[in-house]
Amino acid sequence: MLSIKTLSETFEEECWISVVCCLLLACLYVGSLYVWRGNLTRDHPNTIKRHFTSVLCVSAVSPLVVLAWTNSMKVRPSPPLWALLGIRLEGFVPAALLPLTLTMVLFLGPLTQLAIESPRGLFHDVKAGLTDSRSWSKCVKDLRWLKNQVVAPLTEVFVFRACMIPMLVPCIGPTAAIFISPLFFGVAHFHHIIEQLRFGQDTVFEMLICAVFQFTYTYVFGAYSACIFIRTGHLMGPLLCHSFCNQMGFPAIGSVLQHPQRPVILLSYQLGVLLFLILLFPFTDPAFYGMTPICSLLLTPRSACA
């Protein structure tokens, strides 16, 4: 086994291997969605089932790419492969709770609006949704719900965070990886233009505006998710946050400006952002989660790992 110093030098000299592996994973993920022939929309049940098969297969292959990367670098990371991918028990409970709580704080504005508009109260609706077996049964049978809340978050976080980031962090450092890894995630979402072109749903200008907006949104979220993954060393945190954000959707700022309770909701938006910025680093402090496996590959401690 190479020394840590030699290991770090090897990564820095052969960063192109890491980049190529990440590009390969991104191409496999997006390309797998187009191996099926047909003219059905992406929300058609048959299309969703095919996409499930594709992305789950890519997710199963992705760890092999990471394993091949470790072999090409002639190294064996001190943590097991699955720990490197964020699948470990140490610090699991805080990893499942703190990042999700932090994300809910960021969405304090939309949650406040939902609470105001809910006839029976937001907490009553949430409690009923969590305890009602019929509600869960309906969700599990809904392919679109499974796609948005389970399969898409699980496969995207696993491929674009758990498998890509361990290959990038030793090469460019954790901070740079937070801002570079989302590029693969953001660009991957441009494939939606293909469907819009095929079905003629929008004008070219509308498609470009939509693509730019979606890239910006997914890039920002990808950076946040990468930060959580690196600092916690867990897959669960980014996964739950991704699922929660998919459920909430992008905040409808326009409706807030016309809302009767506009001052209260706007204040909650501002308070949520302020509290999020204050709590971001305390809630993702690696001290809660044990030694982050990725950071064990670094020659010297970095800010995102300490």
Secondary structure, DSSP 8 states (H G I E B T S, - for coil): ---HHHHHHHHHHTHHHHHHHHHHHHHHHHHGGGSS-----TTSHHHHHHHHHHHHHHHHHHHHHHHHHHHHTT---SS-HHHHTT--STTHHHHHHHHHHHHHHHTHHHHHHHHHH-SS-HHHHHHHHHH-HHHHHHHHH-HHHHIIIIIHHHHHHIIIIIITHHHHHHHH-HHHHHHHHHHHHHHHGGGHHHHHHHHT-S-HHHHHHHHHHHHHHHHHHHHHHHHHHHHH--SHHHHHHHHHHHHH-S--HHHHHT-TTHHHHHHHHHHHHHHHHHHHHHHT-GGGT-S-TGGGGSSS--GGG-
